[in-house]
Amino acid sequence: MHALRVLLLAMLTLASTTLAGPRTTLARVVSVEGRTVTLEALEGYVTVGDELELWTESGKRLAKVTLPVDLVNAGDRVAGVSLTGAVPPAGALLAQKNQFTSWAQASAALAAFPPKAIARVLSVEGATVTLEILQGSVTNGDELDVLTPEGKSVAKVTTPSGIDLMLKGNKVKGVTLTGARVAAGAMVADRGRFQTVAAAAAAAPGAGPVAAAAGPAGLRDNPAACVFTQAELKAALGFTVGAGHGTEVPFNGGTKLSCLWSEVKGLHSVWLSRTVMTGGDPATNRAAMLKMIAGRIEPIAGDADGAGWQVGQGDVSDVTLHYFRGNAGVEVRVSGVDLKDSAAVAAARRNLLKLKRL
């Protein structure tokens, strides 16, 4: 049996080299347990004896991997993994040698893989909370990070009786987050994926702060982010929205300005996000931002800004336009469109193109 596993690994390695050129790997450290870590493979695979580059915000180093199994394929998560040298923190990334040239490039590659779960705490009612699922799903027994301005803790999720699975868009009362510090405005996400509440909030379209909360560290209200008027949105999109809620999140190298408008009567909403870089080459910044977009971009032929539609992004109700001008990337997203209805999608796309470019 061992000889068969070795043969299969050799065949996999040969096929990867022959058919796909240089091997690419992206794995992340989910959590640390003493001298070992839990590792999740996102792209490619990790196998016995691999020597990979271990990336953190402070830089990179080489690390040889010792696995409790022979192979960790993309999508797999394995505990008990040893890495030579100092034990890395949760959130560290593993990649092939010379695959990335900076931590920013590595973290941009990670952003191309949407988190399995992002949620926020809307309110706290005694020992339970009301939880809103912003992306992916949360199920009973999940262990997730809970992020607040004061720091990060790990919670085990217990759903209310009769509810086993909470999906994107659900707002569920009576959820227990055992072992974590909770407050209104806290963000809940995949273990080891985000280090700050601001980073988790910025990754979830339409999250915004909870009015009663102090707000995530670095996240602040900014009405100037709502550059479309309600009248402009009505004229272009055909439905009436309430006042927008604008926010600003500074990060190393730039600022993310966001605004959310919700339909007054109905299920639609409009989400505007502008990522403005404060330095660097526009072409390089554009390439980095494109890597952070889930799914792929379907180009609009002849568009002066190189605009395109985001497809394969993992949701079933959003029509999303992306374009770039100088050192700014712009995303305009309309939620509440049935992506299985081609006529509705085509109409939403035509309407989005009526909005002025920023």
NUTOR-957740 format. One record per residue (C-alpha): residue number from 1; x, y, z; residue in three letters. Coordinates in Angstrom, 2 decimals, padded with zeros to 5 digits. Layout:
N
<site k="NUM" x="X" y="Y" z="Z" r="ALA"/>
...
! end
This chain:
358
<site k="1" x="000.00" y="000.00" z="000.00" r="MET"/>
<site k="2" x="002.82" y="002.41" z="000.87" r="HIS"/>
<site k="3" x="004.52" y="001.68" z="-002.48" r="ALA"/>
<site k="4" x="001.25" y="002.47" z="-004.26" r="LEU"/>
<site k="5" x="000.96" y="005.82" z="-002.47" r="ARG"/>
<site k="6" x="004.53" y="006.70" z="-003.41" r="VAL"/>
<site k="7" x="003.82" y="005.79" z="-007.03" r="LEU"/>
<site k="8" x="000.68" y="007.92" z="-007.08" r="LEU"/>
<site k="9" x="002.56" y="010.88" z="-005.62" r="LEU"/>
<site k="10" x="005.29" y="010.52" z="-008.22" r="ALA"/>
<site k="11" x="002.71" y="010.40" z="-011.00" r="MET"/>
<site k="12" x="000.97" y="013.48" z="-009.61" r="LEU"/>
<site k="13" x="004.23" y="015.41" z="-009.44" r="THR"/>
<site k="14" x="005.20" y="014.39" z="-012.98" r="LEU"/>
<site k="15" x="001.79" y="015.32" z="-014.37" r="ALA"/>
<site k="16" x="001.87" y="018.69" z="-012.64" r="SER"/>
<site k="17" x="005.33" y="019.45" z="-014.05" r="THR"/>
<site k="18" x="004.56" y="018.23" z="-017.56" r="THR"/>
<site k="19" x="001.11" y="019.73" z="-018.08" r="LEU"/>
<site k="20" x="001.06" y="022.89" z="-016.03" r="ALA"/>
<site k="21" x="004.62" y="024.16" z="-016.07" r="GLY"/>
<site k="22" x="006.07" y="025.37" z="-012.76" r="PRO"/>
<site k="23" x="004.14" y="023.99" z="-009.82" r="ARG"/>
<site k="24" x="002.10" y="026.50" z="-007.83" r="THR"/>
<site k="25" x="001.01" y="026.01" z="-004.25" r="THR"/>
<site k="26" x="-000.95" y="028.15" z="-001.83" r="LEU"/>
<site k="27" x="-001.69" y="026.92" z="001.69" r="ALA"/>
<site k="28" x="-002.49" y="028.80" z="004.87" r="ARG"/>
<site k="29" x="-001.86" y="028.16" z="008.54" r="VAL"/>
<site k="30" x="-005.33" y="027.98" z="010.07" r="VAL"/>
<site k="31" x="-004.29" y="027.59" z="013.71" r="SER"/>
<site k="32" x="-001.35" y="026.66" z="015.92" r="VAL"/>
<site k="33" x="-001.43" y="023.79" z="018.42" r="GLU"/>
<site k="34" x="001.83" y="023.73" z="020.37" r="GLY"/>
<site k="35" x="004.65" y="022.87" z="017.96" r="ARG"/>
<site k="36" x="002.35" y="021.85" z="015.10" r="THR"/>
<site k="37" x="-000.20" y="023.68" z="012.95" r="VAL"/>
<site k="38" x="-003.42" y="023.02" z="011.13" r="THR"/>
<site k="39" x="-002.83" y="023.60" z="007.42" r="LEU"/>
<site k="40" x="-005.38" y="024.24" z="004.67" r="GLU"/>
<site k="41" x="-004.38" y="023.81" z="001.01" r="ALA"/>
<site k="42" x="-006.09" y="026.29" z="-001.31" r="LEU"/>
<site k="43" x="-004.25" y="025.76" z="-004.60" r="GLU"/>
<site k="44" x="-002.10" y="022.88" z="-005.80" r="GLY"/>
<site k="45" x="-001.06" y="020.42" z="-003.11" r="TYR"/>
<site k="46" x="001.41" y="019.86" z="-000.27" r="VAL"/>
<site k="47" x="003.17" y="016.53" z="000.01" r="THR"/>
<site k="48" x="005.77" y="014.73" z="002.12" r="VAL"/>
<site k="49" x="009.21" y="016.38" z="002.07" r="GLY"/>
<site k="50" x="008.14" y="019.63" z="000.43" r="ASP"/>
<site k="51" x="010.38" y="022.63" z="001.14" r="GLU"/>
<site k="52" x="008.25" y="025.73" z="000.68" r="LEU"/>
<site k="53" x="008.47" y="029.46" z="001.28" r="GLU"/>
<site k="54" x="006.67" y="030.46" z="004.46" r="LEU"/>
<site k="55" x="005.32" y="034.01" z="004.17" r="TRP"/>
<site k="56" x="004.28" y="036.34" z="006.99" r="THR"/>
<site k="57" x="003.99" y="040.12" z="007.15" r="GLU"/>
<site k="58" x="007.60" y="040.25" z="008.33" r="SER"/>
<site k="59" x="008.90" y="038.45" z="005.22" r="GLY"/>
<site k="60" x="009.66" y="034.88" z="004.16" r="LYS"/>
<site k="61" x="011.82" y="031.89" z="005.05" r="ARG"/>
<site k="62" x="012.19" y="028.35" z="003.80" r="LEU"/>
<site k="63" x="010.42" y="025.63" z="005.76" r="ALA"/>
<site k="64" x="010.40" y="021.86" z="005.27" r="LYS"/>
<site k="65" x="006.99" y="020.31" z="005.79" r="VAL"/>
<site k="66" x="006.32" y="017.16" z="007.81" r="THR"/>
<site k="67" x="002.79" y="015.83" z="007.35" r="LEU"/>
<site k="68" x="000.76" y="013.26" z="009.29" r="PRO"/>
<site k="69" x="-000.56" y="012.10" z="005.88" r="VAL"/>
<site k="70" x="001.09" y="011.68" z="002.48" r="ASP"/>
<site k="71" x="-000.74" y="014.40" z="000.60" r="LEU"/>
<site k="72" x="-002.85" y="017.50" z="001.28" r="VAL"/>
<site k="73" x="-004.90" y="018.38" z="-001.80" r="ASN"/>
<site k="74" x="-006.58" y="021.71" z="-002.53" r="ALA"/>
<site k="75" x="-009.59" y="022.05" z="-000.26" r="GLY"/>
<site k="76" x="-008.19" y="019.72" z="002.42" r="ASP"/>
<site k="77" x="-007.44" y="020.81" z="005.99" r="ARG"/>
<site k="78" x="-005.03" y="018.74" z="008.12" r="VAL"/>
<site k="79" x="-003.92" y="019.12" z="011.74" r="ALA"/>
<site k="80" x="-000.56" y="017.99" z="013.15" r="GLY"/>
<site k="81" x="001.65" y="019.54" z="010.46" r="VAL"/>
<site k="82" x="005.25" y="020.38" z="011.47" r="SER"/>
<site k="83" x="007.29" y="023.16" z="009.86" r="LEU"/>
<site k="84" x="011.03" y="023.52" z="010.45" r="THR"/>
<site k="85" x="012.15" y="026.62" z="012.29" r="GLY"/>
<site k="86" x="010.01" y="028.79" z="014.55" r="ALA"/>
<site k="87" x="006.31" y="027.97" z="014.67" r="VAL"/>
<site k="88" x="004.51" y="030.48" z="012.42" r="PRO"/>
<site k="89" x="001.43" y="032.43" z="013.46" r="PRO"/>
<site k="90" x="-002.07" y="031.67" z="012.23" r="ALA"/>
<site k="91" x="-002.51" y="033.36" z="008.87" r="GLY"/>
<site k="92" x="000.97" y="032.54" z="007.55" r="ALA"/>
<site k="93" x="001.08" y="031.34" z="003.93" r="LEU"/>
<site k="94" x="003.05" y="028.59" z="002.19" r="LEU"/>
<site k="95" x="004.01" y="028.72" z="-001.49" r="ALA"/>
<site k="96" x="006.59" y="027.37" z="-003.91" r="GLN"/>
<site k="97" x="010.02" y="029.03" z="-004.01" r="LYS"/>
<site k="98" x="009.95" y="032.29" z="-005.99" r="ASN"/>
<site k="99" x="006.21" y="032.05" z="-006.54" r="GLN"/>
<site k="100" x="005.72" y="035.41" z="-004.80" r="PHE"/>
<site k="101" x="008.01" y="038.40" z="-004.43" r="THR"/>
<site k="102" x="006.31" y="040.09" z="-001.46" r="SER"/>
<site k="103" x="003.85" y="039.53" z="001.35" r="TRP"/>
<site k="104" x="001.42" y="041.87" z="-000.45" r="ALA"/>
<site k="105" x="001.49" y="039.62" z="-003.51" r="GLN"/>
<site k="106" x="001.00" y="036.49" z="-001.41" r="ALA"/>
<site k="107" x="-001.91" y="037.96" z="000.54" r="SER"/>
<site k="108" x="-003.47" y="039.19" z="-002.73" r="ALA"/>
<site k="109" x="-003.34" y="035.61" z="-004.02" r="ALA"/>
<site k="110" x="-005.09" y="034.45" z="-000.84" r="LEU"/>
<site k="111" x="-007.84" y="037.03" z="-001.37" r="ALA"/>
<site k="112" x="-008.73" y="035.34" z="-004.67" r="ALA"/>
<site k="113" x="-010.13" y="032.44" z="-002.60" r="PHE"/>
<site k="114" x="-013.33" y="033.64" z="-000.88" r="PRO"/>
<site k="115" x="-013.60" y="032.78" z="002.83" r="PRO"/>
<site k="116" x="-015.95" y="029.91" z="003.61" r="LYS"/>
<site k="117" x="-017.72" y="032.08" z="006.17" r="ALA"/>
<site k="118" x="-017.96" y="035.75" z="007.13" r="ILE"/>
<site k="119" x="-020.65" y="036.93" z="009.52" r="ALA"/>
<site k="120" x="-021.21" y="039.79" z="011.90" r="ARG"/>
<site k="121" x="-022.81" y="040.09" z="015.32" r="VAL"/>
<site k="122" x="-025.82" y="042.38" z="014.99" r="LEU"/>
<site k="123" x="-026.72" y="042.35" z="018.67" r="SER"/>
<site k="124" x="-026.10" y="040.52" z="021.93" r="VAL"/>
<site k="125" x="-029.00" y="039.13" z="023.95" r="GLU"/>
<site k="126" x="-027.62" y="037.73" z="027.21" r="GLY"/>
<site k="127" x="-025.60" y="034.60" z="026.43" r="ALA"/>
<site k="128" x="-026.62" y="034.48" z="022.75" r="THR"/>
<site k="129" x="-026.27" y="036.76" z="019.73" r="VAL"/>
<site k="130" x="-028.08" y="037.65" z="016.54" r="THR"/>
<site k="131" x="-025.75" y="036.69" z="013.71" r="LEU"/>
<site k="132" x="-025.94" y="037.89" z="010.09" r="GLU"/>
<site k="133" x="-024.25" y="035.69" z="007.48" r="ILE"/>
<site k="134" x="-022.52" y="037.93" z="004.92" r="LEU"/>
<site k="135" x="-020.69" y="035.29" z="002.87" r="GLN"/>
<site k="136" x="-020.64" y="031.52" z="002.65" r="GLY"/>
<site k="137" x="-022.35" y="029.56" z="005.41" r="SER"/>
<site k="138" x="-022.05" y="028.73" z="009.10" r="VAL"/>
<site k="139" x="-023.15" y="025.43" z="010.57" r="THR"/>
<site k="140" x="-023.58" y="023.96" z="014.04" r="ASN"/>
<site k="141" x="-020.24" y="023.02" z="015.63" r="GLY"/>
<site k="142" x="-018.05" y="025.29" z="013.46" r="ASP"/>
<site k="143" x="-014.96" y="026.73" z="015.13" r="GLU"/>
<site k="144" x="-014.47" y="030.28" z="013.85" r="LEU"/>
<site k="145" x="-012.53" y="033.41" z="014.73" r="ASP"/>
<site k="146" x="-014.43" y="036.23" z="016.38" r="VAL"/>
<site k="147" x="-012.76" y="039.59" z="015.78" r="LEU"/>
<site k="148" x="-013.37" y="042.75" z="017.79" r="THR"/>
<site k="149" x="-011.40" y="046.02" z="018.09" r="PRO"/>
<site k="150" x="-009.84" y="044.51" z="021.24" r="GLU"/>
<site k="151" x="-008.49" y="041.42" z="019.50" r="GLY"/>
<site k="152" x="-009.32" y="037.94" z="018.24" r="LYS"/>
<site k="153" x="-010.71" y="034.84" z="019.96" r="SER"/>
<site k="154" x="-012.00" y="031.45" z="018.86" r="VAL"/>
<site k="155" x="-015.65" y="030.47" z="019.20" r="ALA"/>
<site k="156" x="-017.53" y="027.23" z="018.82" r="LYS"/>
<site k="157" x="-020.86" y="027.92" z="017.14" r="VAL"/>
<site k="158" x="-024.08" y="026.49" z="018.52" r="THR"/>
<site k="159" x="-027.12" y="027.21" z="016.37" r="THR"/>
<site k="160" x="-030.67" y="027.52" z="017.74" r="PRO"/>
<site k="161" x="-032.76" y="024.37" z="017.98" r="SER"/>
<site k="162" x="-034.06" y="023.30" z="014.59" r="GLY"/>
<site k="163" x="-031.43" y="025.23" z="012.62" r="ILE"/>
<site k="164" x="-028.35" y="023.33" z="011.46" r="ASP"/>
<site k="165" x="-027.15" y="025.58" z="008.63" r="LEU"/>
<site k="166" x="-027.10" y="029.37" z="008.26" r="MET"/>
<site k="167" x="-026.64" y="030.72" z="004.71" r="LEU"/>
<site k="168" x="-025.66" y="034.05" z="003.19" r="LYS"/>
<site k="169" x="-028.33" y="036.65" z="003.91" r="GLY"/>
<site k="170" x="-029.71" y="034.86" z="006.99" r="ASN"/>
<site k="171" x="-030.12" y="036.82" z="010.23" r="LYS"/>
<site k="172" x="-030.45" y="034.31" z="013.05" r="VAL"/>
<site k="173" x="-031.24" y="035.05" z="016.69" r="LYS"/>
<site k="174" x="-030.19" y="032.76" z="019.54" r="GLY"/>
<site k="175" x="-026.72" y="031.77" z="018.27" r="VAL"/>
<site k="176" x="-024.15" y="030.87" z="020.91" r="THR"/>
<site k="177" x="-020.45" y="031.70" z="020.37" r="LEU"/>
<site k="178" x="-018.81" y="029.70" z="023.14" r="THR"/>
<site k="179" x="-015.34" y="030.78" z="024.25" r="GLY"/>
<site k="180" x="-015.22" y="034.15" z="022.49" r="ALA"/>
<site k="181" x="-015.49" y="037.78" z="023.46" r="ARG"/>
<site k="182" x="-018.55" y="039.12" z="021.67" r="VAL"/>
<site k="183" x="-020.08" y="042.53" z="021.13" r="ALA"/>
<site k="184" x="-022.33" y="044.12" z="018.54" r="ALA"/>
<site k="185" x="-020.23" y="044.79" z="015.47" r="GLY"/>
<site k="186" x="-017.85" y="041.85" z="015.98" r="ALA"/>
<site k="187" x="-016.93" y="039.94" z="012.83" r="MET"/>
<site k="188" x="-016.97" y="036.13" z="012.64" r="VAL"/>
<site k="189" x="-014.84" y="034.39" z="010.00" r="ALA"/>
<site k="190" x="-012.71" y="031.37" z="009.00" r="ASP"/>
<site k="191" x="-010.04" y="030.57" z="011.57" r="ARG"/>
<site k="192" x="-006.71" y="032.20" z="010.75" r="GLY"/>
<site k="193" x="-008.04" y="034.08" z="007.71" r="ARG"/>
<site k="194" x="-008.12" y="037.64" z="009.11" r="PHE"/>
<site k="195" x="-006.04" y="039.30" z="011.80" r="GLN"/>
<site k="196" x="-008.23" y="042.36" z="012.43" r="THR"/>
<site k="197" x="-011.93" y="043.14" z="012.49" r="VAL"/>
<site k="198" x="-011.33" y="045.83" z="009.84" r="ALA"/>
<site k="199" x="-009.84" y="043.26" z="007.43" r="ALA"/>
<site k="200" x="-012.81" y="040.94" z="007.86" r="ALA"/>
<site k="201" x="-015.28" y="043.80" z="007.39" r="ALA"/>
<site k="202" x="-013.49" y="044.98" z="004.24" r="ALA"/>
<site k="203" x="-013.69" y="041.47" z="002.72" r="ALA"/>
<site k="204" x="-017.47" y="041.20" z="003.08" r="ALA"/>
<site k="205" x="-019.50" y="043.19" z="000.51" r="PRO"/>
<site k="206" x="-022.17" y="045.24" z="002.22" r="GLY"/>
<site k="207" x="-020.99" y="044.56" z="005.76" r="ALA"/>
<site k="208" x="-020.80" y="048.11" z="007.06" r="GLY"/>
<site k="209" x="-020.64" y="048.91" z="010.78" r="PRO"/>
<site k="210" x="-023.46" y="048.34" z="013.28" r="VAL"/>
<site k="211" x="-024.72" y="051.74" z="014.42" r="ALA"/>
<site k="212" x="-024.72" y="050.79" z="018.09" r="ALA"/>
<site k="213" x="-021.13" y="049.55" z="017.99" r="ALA"/>
<site k="214" x="-017.99" y="051.58" z="018.33" r="ALA"/>
<site k="215" x="-016.98" y="050.16" z="014.94" r="GLY"/>
<site k="216" x="-013.94" y="048.13" z="013.89" r="PRO"/>
<site k="217" x="-010.50" y="049.55" z="014.48" r="ALA"/>
<site k="218" x="-009.60" y="051.66" z="011.45" r="GLY"/>
<site k="219" x="-013.17" y="051.54" z="010.07" r="LEU"/>
<site k="220" x="-014.95" y="054.88" z="010.22" r="ARG"/>
<site k="221" x="-018.00" y="056.53" z="008.72" r="ASP"/>
<site k="222" x="-017.35" y="058.61" z="005.62" r="ASN"/>
<site k="223" x="-020.43" y="060.06" z="003.86" r="PRO"/>
<site k="224" x="-018.19" y="061.20" z="000.99" r="ALA"/>
<site k="225" x="-017.85" y="057.54" z="-000.04" r="ALA"/>
<site k="226" x="-021.48" y="057.67" z="-001.26" r="CYS"/>
<site k="227" x="-020.70" y="059.47" z="-004.51" r="VAL"/>
<site k="228" x="-023.95" y="058.47" z="-006.26" r="PHE"/>
<site k="229" x="-027.10" y="060.36" z="-005.32" r="THR"/>
<site k="230" x="-030.34" y="058.50" z="-004.70" r="GLN"/>
<site k="231" x="-031.77" y="060.20" z="-007.79" r="ALA"/>
<site k="232" x="-028.85" y="058.96" z="-009.95" r="GLU"/>
<site k="233" x="-029.33" y="055.39" z="-008.76" r="LEU"/>
<site k="234" x="-033.10" y="055.56" z="-009.36" r="LYS"/>
<site k="235" x="-032.60" y="056.92" z="-012.88" r="ALA"/>
<site k="236" x="-030.04" y="054.28" z="-013.85" r="ALA"/>
<site k="237" x="-031.23" y="051.19" z="-012.01" r="LEU"/>
<site k="238" x="-034.98" y="051.71" z="-011.90" r="GLY"/>
<site k="239" x="-035.59" y="051.22" z="-008.17" r="PHE"/>
<site k="240" x="-035.67" y="053.61" z="-005.22" r="THR"/>
<site k="241" x="-033.00" y="053.35" z="-002.54" r="VAL"/>
<site k="242" x="-032.68" y="054.89" z="000.90" r="GLY"/>
<site k="243" x="-029.78" y="057.04" z="002.02" r="ALA"/>
<site k="244" x="-026.39" y="055.41" z="001.56" r="GLY"/>
<site k="245" x="-024.10" y="054.49" z="004.46" r="HIS"/>
<site k="246" x="-020.49" y="055.30" z="003.62" r="GLY"/>
<site k="247" x="-017.39" y="053.93" z="005.32" r="THR"/>
<site k="248" x="-013.63" y="054.22" z="004.98" r="GLU"/>
<site k="249" x="-010.99" y="051.60" z="005.81" r="VAL"/>
<site k="250" x="-007.33" y="052.65" z="005.56" r="PRO"/>
<site k="251" x="-004.78" y="049.92" z="004.90" r="PHE"/>
<site k="252" x="-001.07" y="049.74" z="004.24" r="ASN"/>
<site k="253" x="-000.73" y="051.39" z="000.82" r="GLY"/>
<site k="254" x="-004.15" y="052.87" z="000.35" r="GLY"/>
<site k="255" x="-007.77" y="053.33" z="001.39" r="THR"/>
<site k="256" x="-010.97" y="051.43" z="000.71" r="LYS"/>
<site k="257" x="-014.07" y="053.66" z="000.42" r="LEU"/>
<site k="258" x="-017.42" y="051.87" z="000.44" r="SER"/>
<site k="259" x="-021.12" y="052.73" z="000.41" r="CYS"/>
<site k="260" x="-024.26" y="050.62" z="000.68" r="LEU"/>
<site k="261" x="-027.73" y="051.69" z="-000.48" r="TRP"/>
<site k="262" x="-030.74" y="049.42" z="000.16" r="SER"/>
<site k="263" x="-033.96" y="049.43" z="-001.85" r="GLU"/>
<site k="264" x="-036.76" y="051.16" z="000.04" r="VAL"/>
<site k="265" x="-039.31" y="048.49" z="-000.89" r="LYS"/>
<site k="266" x="-037.75" y="045.29" z="-002.15" r="GLY"/>
<site k="267" x="-034.71" y="043.05" z="-002.00" r="LEU"/>
<site k="268" x="-032.22" y="044.99" z="-004.12" r="HIS"/>
<site k="269" x="-029.18" y="046.82" z="-002.82" r="SER"/>
<site k="270" x="-026.28" y="048.69" z="-004.38" r="VAL"/>
<site k="271" x="-022.73" y="048.35" z="-003.12" r="TRP"/>
<site k="272" x="-019.97" y="050.70" z="-004.27" r="LEU"/>
<site k="273" x="-016.34" y="050.06" z="-003.36" r="SER"/>
<site k="274" x="-013.31" y="052.09" z="-004.42" r="ARG"/>
<site k="275" x="-009.84" y="050.85" z="-003.55" r="THR"/>
<site k="276" x="-007.47" y="053.82" z="-003.90" r="VAL"/>
<site k="277" x="-003.74" y="053.07" z="-003.82" r="MET"/>
<site k="278" x="-001.46" y="055.87" z="-002.60" r="THR"/>
<site k="279" x="001.63" y="054.78" z="-004.52" r="GLY"/>
<site k="280" x="003.13" y="052.31" z="-006.92" r="GLY"/>
<site k="281" x="002.70" y="051.70" z="-010.62" r="ASP"/>
<site k="282" x="-000.97" y="051.70" z="-011.78" r="PRO"/>
<site k="283" x="-000.47" y="048.62" z="-013.97" r="ALA"/>
<site k="284" x="001.13" y="046.68" z="-011.11" r="THR"/>
<site k="285" x="-001.59" y="047.77" z="-008.68" r="ASN"/>
<site k="286" x="-004.28" y="046.81" z="-011.18" r="ARG"/>
<site k="287" x="-002.77" y="043.33" z="-011.55" r="ALA"/>
<site k="288" x="-002.64" y="042.90" z="-007.76" r="ALA"/>
<site k="289" x="-006.25" y="044.02" z="-007.34" r="MET"/>
<site k="290" x="-007.41" y="041.68" z="-010.10" r="LEU"/>
<site k="291" x="-005.86" y="038.77" z="-008.19" r="LYS"/>
<site k="292" x="-008.00" y="039.67" z="-005.18" r="MET"/>
<site k="293" x="-011.27" y="039.29" z="-007.10" r="ILE"/>
<site k="294" x="-013.13" y="036.01" z="-006.59" r="ALA"/>
<site k="295" x="-014.06" y="034.13" z="-009.76" r="GLY"/>
<site k="296" x="-013.00" y="035.81" z="-012.99" r="ARG"/>
<site k="297" x="-013.58" y="038.99" z="-014.99" r="ILE"/>
<site k="298" x="-015.55" y="038.80" z="-018.25" r="GLU"/>
<site k="299" x="-014.20" y="041.78" z="-020.27" r="PRO"/>
<site k="300" x="-016.52" y="044.32" z="-021.89" r="ILE"/>
<site k="301" x="-015.30" y="044.67" z="-025.46" r="ALA"/>
<site k="302" x="-014.02" y="048.13" z="-026.32" r="GLY"/>
<site k="303" x="-014.52" y="049.61" z="-022.85" r="ASP"/>
<site k="304" x="-012.21" y="052.60" z="-022.34" r="ALA"/>
<site k="305" x="-011.54" y="051.63" z="-018.69" r="ASP"/>
<site k="306" x="-011.03" y="047.96" z="-019.40" r="GLY"/>
<site k="307" x="-014.21" y="047.22" z="-017.43" r="ALA"/>
<site k="308" x="-015.61" y="043.74" z="-016.99" r="GLY"/>
<site k="309" x="-018.25" y="041.68" z="-015.23" r="TRP"/>
<site k="310" x="-017.35" y="039.51" z="-012.26" r="GLN"/>
<site k="311" x="-018.56" y="035.95" z="-012.85" r="VAL"/>
<site k="312" x="-018.12" y="032.71" z="-010.92" r="GLY"/>
<site k="313" x="-017.85" y="034.70" z="-007.69" r="GLN"/>
<site k="314" x="-019.69" y="032.18" z="-005.52" r="GLY"/>
<site k="315" x="-023.05" y="033.96" z="-005.03" r="ASP"/>
<site k="316" x="-026.33" y="033.65" z="-006.95" r="VAL"/>
<site k="317" x="-027.81" y="037.14" z="-006.73" r="SER"/>
<site k="318" x="-025.17" y="039.79" z="-007.53" r="ASP"/>
<site k="319" x="-024.37" y="041.51" z="-010.82" r="VAL"/>
<site k="320" x="-020.97" y="043.19" z="-010.41" r="THR"/>
<site k="321" x="-019.02" y="045.64" z="-012.56" r="LEU"/>
<site k="322" x="-015.28" y="046.24" z="-012.10" r="HIS"/>
<site k="323" x="-013.08" y="048.87" z="-013.73" r="TYR"/>
<site k="324" x="-009.83" y="050.71" z="-013.04" r="PHE"/>
<site k="325" x="-008.81" y="054.32" z="-013.44" r="ARG"/>
<site k="326" x="-005.26" y="055.26" z="-012.56" r="GLY"/>
<site k="327" x="-004.46" y="053.92" z="-009.11" r="ASN"/>
<site k="328" x="-008.09" y="053.22" z="-008.19" r="ALA"/>
<site k="329" x="-010.14" y="050.06" z="-008.62" r="GLY"/>
<site k="330" x="-013.93" y="050.47" z="-008.63" r="VAL"/>
<site k="331" x="-016.56" y="047.81" z="-007.93" r="GLU"/>
<site k="332" x="-020.30" y="048.46" z="-008.35" r="VAL"/>
<site k="333" x="-022.52" y="045.58" z="-007.23" r="ARG"/>
<site k="334" x="-026.31" y="045.16" z="-007.50" r="VAL"/>
<site k="335" x="-027.73" y="042.44" z="-005.24" r="SER"/>
<site k="336" x="-031.08" y="040.75" z="-005.61" r="GLY"/>
<site k="337" x="-030.78" y="039.72" z="-009.29" r="VAL"/>
<site k="338" x="-031.55" y="036.09" z="-010.18" r="ASP"/>
<site k="339" x="-028.42" y="034.99" z="-012.05" r="LEU"/>
<site k="340" x="-030.38" y="032.12" z="-013.59" r="LYS"/>
<site k="341" x="-032.62" y="034.67" z="-015.34" r="ASP"/>
<site k="342" x="-030.56" y="035.77" z="-018.33" r="SER"/>
<site k="343" x="-032.95" y="038.60" z="-019.18" r="ALA"/>
<site k="344" x="-032.77" y="040.00" z="-015.64" r="ALA"/>
<site k="345" x="-028.96" y="039.79" z="-015.68" r="VAL"/>
<site k="346" x="-028.75" y="041.51" z="-019.06" r="ALA"/>
<site k="347" x="-031.05" y="044.31" z="-017.87" r="ALA"/>
<site k="348" x="-029.07" y="044.82" z="-014.66" r="ALA"/>
<site k="349" x="-025.84" y="045.00" z="-016.66" r="ARG"/>
<site k="350" x="-027.27" y="047.57" z="-019.07" r="ARG"/>
<site k="351" x="-028.47" y="049.66" z="-016.14" r="ASN"/>
<site k="352" x="-025.14" y="049.52" z="-014.31" r="LEU"/>
<site k="353" x="-023.40" y="050.86" z="-017.41" r="LEU"/>
<site k="354" x="-025.63" y="053.96" z="-017.23" r="LYS"/>
<site k="355" x="-023.98" y="055.09" z="-014.00" r="LEU"/>
<site k="356" x="-021.22" y="057.66" z="-014.27" r="LYS"/>
<site k="357" x="-017.62" y="056.42" z="-013.99" r="ARG"/>
<site k="358" x="-015.61" y="057.59" z="-010.99" r="LEU"/>
! end
